Amino acid sequence: MTENRLPLIVEPEELEAALPDESLLLITVCQPRVYLAHHVPGSLLIQPGELVSGVEPATGKLPSAERLSELFSRAGLAPERHVVAIDDEGGGWAGRLIWTLDVLGHTRYSFLNGGVIAWAGAGLPLESGLREGDARPFEARIDRSPIADRQQVLDQIDDPDSVVWDARSPEEYAGVRVTARRNGHIPGAVNLDWLELMDRHRDLRLRPLEELRSRLAELGIVSGRKIITHCQTHHRSGLTWFAGKALGLDIRAYDGSWSEWGNADDTPVEN
């Protein structure tokens, strides 16, 4: 068993050296067919749909406390367990998982940099088939401080100390790609596509944090400002929220995202 907590961003080789460790709870968020084919040994499956409400139009909103209690009881979450969040796509779902843990007040976690793609790229062993969790009772208690709702997003529009980080593609931000009844962006929001945070030459690992800090500063996403990030369903913005957290920024996620904002009749839209 490891004595020291893993870093917030853990590299595949660091995690492999820490295993096996019963205090670690490895969770892979991906589609079942991908997980069954190959995953980090010892990791459990959570499907993406289990981390969202699925209720239209804002399908990406946080599930109910009852659903989260059931989900994390099945996974075996407990206060003393250190979660390692893994996905197969560069960090969106892993970030969404860590955001969910923050909402639940569970702060013992790490983000596997590059997920299963980087793990395999490092030549580390993979496992196939389904692994059952060590189920135990877990009662979800919701802390809304990591969450921004629609009214809070509205309230920040004319606040110079706040900024909205839109993690969607430039086409969505400009309103030329249709994803809702109304298309464009939240007034004053700045756009940096979540894909720009990944290093595609290093198995989709996060770009170095200081490089990200400089890029975000160009957009006014800096320490001292209150930051809200979103995408379409708070999937892609799982990664942007996590990057902001890793940089020590004051950041929340708007889980209603554009699927709520763009389908409402009374929200201001720029394009």
Solvent accessible surface area in square Angstrom, and as a share of the most:
residue,aa,sasa,rsa
1,M,166,0.74
2,T,48,0.28
3,E,172,0.77
4,N,127,0.65
5,R,133,0.49
6,L,19,0.10
7,P,63,0.39
8,L,58,0.29
9,I,36,0.18
10,V,0,0.00
11,E,48,0.22
12,P,0,0.00
13,E,93,0.42
14,E,77,0.35
15,L,0,0.00
16,E,70,0.31
17,A,84,0.65
18,A,13,0.10
19,L,48,0.24
20,P,129,0.81
21,D,12,0.06
22,E,150,0.67
23,S,23,0.15
24,L,12,0.06
25,L,6,0.03
26,L,8,0.04
27,I,0,0.00
28,T,2,0.01
29,V,0,0.00
30,C,4,0.02
31,Q,91,0.40
32,P,41,0.26
33,R,180,0.66
34,V,27,0.15
35,Y,0,0.00
36,L,82,0.41
37,A,62,0.48
38,H,75,0.33
39,H,1,0.00
40,V,0,0.00
41,P,40,0.25
42,G,31,0.30
43,S,0,0.00
44,L,15,0.07
45,L,25,0.13
46,I,1,0.00
47,Q,74,0.33
48,P,11,0.07
49,G,47,0.46
50,E,45,0.20
51,L,0,0.00
52,V,20,0.12
53,S,23,0.15
54,G,47,0.45
55,V,102,0.59
56,E,140,0.63
57,P,75,0.47
58,A,9,0.07
59,T,40,0.23
60,G,1,0.01
61,K,77,0.32
62,L,25,0.13
63,P,5,0.03
64,S,53,0.34
65,A,33,0.26
66,E,129,0.58
67,R,94,0.34
68,L,0,0.00
69,S,25,0.16
70,E,129,0.58
71,L,10,0.05
72,F,0,0.00
73,S,25,0.16
74,R,110,0.40
75,A,4,0.03
76,G,0,0.00
77,L,1,0.00
78,A,9,0.07
79,P,108,0.68
80,E,102,0.46
81,R,26,0.09
82,H,3,0.01
83,V,0,0.00
84,V,0,0.00
85,A,0,0.00
86,I,0,0.00
87,D,2,0.01
88,D,40,0.21
89,E,43,0.19
90,G,3,0.03
91,G,1,0.01
92,G,0,0.00
93,W,35,0.12
94,A,1,0.01
95,G,0,0.00
96,R,0,0.00
97,L,0,0.00
98,I,0,0.00
99,W,0,0.00
100,T,0,0.00
101,L,0,0.00
102,D,21,0.11
103,V,0,0.00
104,L,18,0.09
105,G,53,0.50
106,H,14,0.06
107,T,84,0.49
108,R,73,0.27
109,Y,12,0.04
110,S,0,0.00
111,F,3,0.01
112,L,2,0.01
113,N,8,0.04
114,G,2,0.02
115,G,2,0.02
116,V,7,0.04
117,I,61,0.31
118,A,0,0.00
119,W,2,0.01
120,A,45,0.35
121,G,54,0.51
122,A,38,0.30
123,G,67,0.65
124,L,30,0.15
125,P,82,0.51
126,L,73,0.36
127,E,48,0.21
128,S,76,0.49
129,G,32,0.30
130,L,112,0.56
131,R,104,0.38
132,E,137,0.61
133,G,27,0.26
134,D,84,0.43
135,A,69,0.54
136,R,72,0.26
137,P,132,0.83
138,F,37,0.15
139,E,116,0.52
140,A,8,0.07
141,R,169,0.62
142,I,63,0.32
143,D,66,0.34
144,R,135,0.49
145,S,75,0.49
146,P,14,0.09
147,I,4,0.02
148,A,0,0.00
149,D,56,0.29
150,R,82,0.30
151,Q,103,0.46
152,Q,72,0.32
153,V,0,0.00
154,L,53,0.27
155,D,96,0.50
156,Q,15,0.07
157,I,45,0.23
158,D,135,0.70
159,D,50,0.26
160,P,107,0.67
161,D,84,0.43
162,S,10,0.06
163,V,8,0.05
164,V,2,0.01
165,W,0,0.00
166,D,0,0.00
167,A,0,0.00
168,R,2,0.01
169,S,16,0.11
170,P,74,0.47
171,E,91,0.41
172,E,3,0.01
173,Y,48,0.18
174,A,45,0.35
175,G,20,0.19
176,V,114,0.65
177,R,127,0.46
178,V,115,0.66
179,T,41,0.24
180,A,14,0.11
181,R,149,0.54
182,R,71,0.26
183,N,25,0.13
184,G,0,0.00
185,H,19,0.08
186,I,1,0.00
187,P,20,0.13
188,G,57,0.55
189,A,5,0.04
190,V,31,0.18
191,N,30,0.16
192,L,8,0.04
193,D,16,0.09
194,W,25,0.09
195,L,67,0.33
196,E,86,0.39
197,L,1,0.01
198,M,4,0.02
199,D,19,0.10
200,R,145,0.53
201,H,181,0.81
202,R,102,0.37
203,D,51,0.27
204,L,42,0.21
205,R,26,0.09
206,L,8,0.04
207,R,73,0.26
208,P,76,0.48
209,L,55,0.27
210,E,109,0.49
211,E,82,0.37
212,L,4,0.02
213,R,96,0.35
214,S,69,0.45
215,R,97,0.35
216,L,2,0.01
217,A,49,0.38
218,E,130,0.58
219,L,43,0.21
220,G,19,0.18
221,I,3,0.01
222,V,53,0.30
223,S,87,0.56
224,G,74,0.71
225,R,64,0.23
226,K,112,0.47
227,I,1,0.01
228,I,2,0.01
229,T,0,0.00
230,H,0,0.00
231,C,1,0.00
232,Q,31,0.14
233,T,40,0.23
234,H,0,0.00
235,H,38,0.17
236,R,42,0.15
237,S,0,0.00
238,G,0,0.00
239,L,0,0.00
240,T,0,0.00
241,W,5,0.02
242,F,0,0.00
243,A,0,0.00
244,G,0,0.00
245,K,67,0.28
246,A,21,0.17
247,L,10,0.05
248,G,62,0.60
249,L,17,0.09
250,D,80,0.41
251,I,16,0.08
252,R,52,0.19
253,A,0,0.00
254,Y,1,0.00
255,D,8,0.04
256,G,0,0.00
257,S,0,0.00
258,W,0,0.00
259,S,6,0.04
260,E,25,0.11
261,W,0,0.00
262,G,0,0.00
263,N,38,0.19
264,A,12,0.09
265,D,116,0.60
266,D,107,0.55
267,T,3,0.02
268,P,53,0.33
269,V,40,0.23
270,E,77,0.35
271,N,135,0.69
